[in-house]
Amino acid sequence: MKKNFLGNIRLYLASAWYSYRALYAWQSFGPYISVKIAFPLAQMLLFIFMGRLAGLADPLYIVIGNILLLPSTNGVMGVSITINGERDFRTLPYLIASPAPRAPLFLGRSLVHIIDGLLSTSWHSSWA
Amino acid sequence: MSRSSGKARHNPLPFIGKQISIQIQMRALSVFSFGLLIFQPAVFSTVGYMLARMAGKPAPDLIYVIIGGGIMGMWSSMVFTSFFDINNDRRHGTLELIVGSPTSLTTVLAVRTFANILTGMVSMLLSFVVVIFLFKFTIPLRNHPYIIVSLLVLFFGFWSIGVFLAHFRVASRVTGQFINYLELPVAILAAFMFPFEYLPRWITWLSNSIPLRWGVTGLNASFQQELILSNLWQDWATSIGVSFIYLLVTYFLSKKVHDMIRVTGELSSV
């Protein structure tokens, strides 16, 4: 029972870590920076310039709105791209057919993105 | 092959027609393309509209917010399809066949990019429909020819960048991972949805190296009631000139791809 439980935890953490690393093709650090820093900053800047065109003097509302968008982008996009990647590389059927329990496998794929989303939010908040 | 003369006769039109048809069918059947062409620009334009309402204006600046949204849709669609088409070719093993086929890689990518821009025009047309029919925006009749020329110049800029990016993706495998450095940063640098003057002066040199920046400035200028033709001509000429520089670089990239194959002796080196 205890061994089974620890096995599931190990599976959960391992699948979380590997799916997260695979998502950003972590052979290099560049893609991670582009998704986590370049894209959100560019989006924020675009909306700030649009706000200026509209006549908004204070961009605080835009900045906060964009920061709040980050965890949802992480959660929704990260997890869906991870699962989509399994389908693209045809590993999804093997994953489903494997004897490993599905709950830790698939929950593990979401855990790191939630933590990462929170980290991104705090990083961007401090930057803003 | 003609039996009588023994000379090869190459008519590119069937290839061009078929390639455009396939590309458009692929885009038409893709939910991702729908998101890029319609949903995302609509979201950007809606945000612009909301911001204008927040600032107490009854309507947004239609040219920048709505037409700019259409340009944004074209750009997003083109940049993603230019990259993902090559990605898919590489993944499915068809890239080697394309590079090794008698039709040159540049011809294939140029026609593909043209088809992607045709598809991207959906976004632009929709933005015009919204501006004219929903917001009752009237364009003075004398501006029409200038707007059409500006659009053609802008499309040429899109095409040159699209062909360049596609070649860049073939020449370098790692570039696909940096797509997020391109979509919104270029939209900001080319000032699709706000006046170019808002950009800090220190970054303008980078903006000026993008043909879309000149194309968009020309398009915005051609909507104005009081046209300054000298400025308009300058924008068009610069946009076309910068586009040709991208095409020149594309030519060298194409040569690099073929050299790579010759040196390694393997089609799979691309």
Interface residues (C-beta under 8 A of the other chain):
Chain A: A25 S28 G30 P31 S34 V35 A38 F39 A42 Q43 L45 L46 F47 F49 M50 G51 R52 L53 A54 G55 L56 Y61 I62 D88
Chain B: F44 V47 G48 L51 A52 M54 A55 G56 K57 P60 D61 Y64 V65 R91 V174 Q177 F178 I179 N180 Y181 E183 L184 P185 A187 I188 A191 M193 F194 P195 Y198 L199
